[in-house]
Amino acid sequence: MSDEWVSYIAVGSMIVFAFGIVTLNAFRRRKEVPPPLASNDRKLYRLWRSDPDAYQRQYGQLDEQYRKAQNEKKRTNSN
């Protein structure tokens, strides 16, 4: 009977451990704020997650232009 309980405890702890890791990763991803272009495009988001420097080299200028356009749009709409 005790061997059975030990196996239940071992399996239960492995399940809790696996779900704990998945939950922590989900919380980390939820907190991150991707650049504007990467937030709207899955391919760019994957590039940003895997190699942020490469993303910045390729799309950093476009992100800046997008932010400036959005700020300008907010300014004109608020007046």
N, C-alpha and C positions, 0 to 999 in steps of 0.2 A: 504494500500500500504506500509506503513512503517513497519508493522508486517512482511510482506513478505521480505523486505530488511534486517530486523534484522535476520530472519532465514537464508537467504543467507549468510550473514556475519558470523553468527555462524558456519554454515556448512563449509564455506570456511576457517575459522580460524582453525577449527578442522583438516581439510585436510592438511593445511600448517604445523600445529603442528606435526601431525603424520609423514609426509614426512621429516620434519626437524630432528626428532629423528632418523629415519632410516638412513638418510644421515650422521648424526654425528657418529653413530655407524659404518658405513661403512668406514669413514675416520679414525677412531680410529683403526679398524682392519687392515687397509692398512698400518699403520705406524708400527705395531708390527712386531718383527722379531722372529719367532719361532725357537727352536733348530733344528739342521739338520735332525734328525730322524722324528721329528714332522712335519716338512715342507713337507715330502714325504709320510706321512701316516695319513689318516683321523682319524683313531682311536687314534693314539698317539697325534694328534693335539687337539682332543676333551679332552683328559686327561690333556694335558698341559694347555688348557684354563680353565678347571674346577678346577684343583688342581695342580698348578705348583710344589708344594713341593713333592707330590706323584710321579709326573713325574720325578723329579730330583732324588728321591730315587731309582726308578726303572730303569731309562734309562740314568742317568747322566754319568755313567762310559762309556756306549756305545757311547754317544755323544762325549766324550773326545777322545775315540779311533778313531772315525770317523773323527774328526777334525785333529788329528795328522796324520792320513793316507792321508787326503786331502792336508795338508801342505807338507807332504813328496812327494806326487805326483806332486804338483806344483814345488817343488824344483828340482826334477829330470827332469821334462819337460822343465824347464827354462834353464838348463845347456846344 
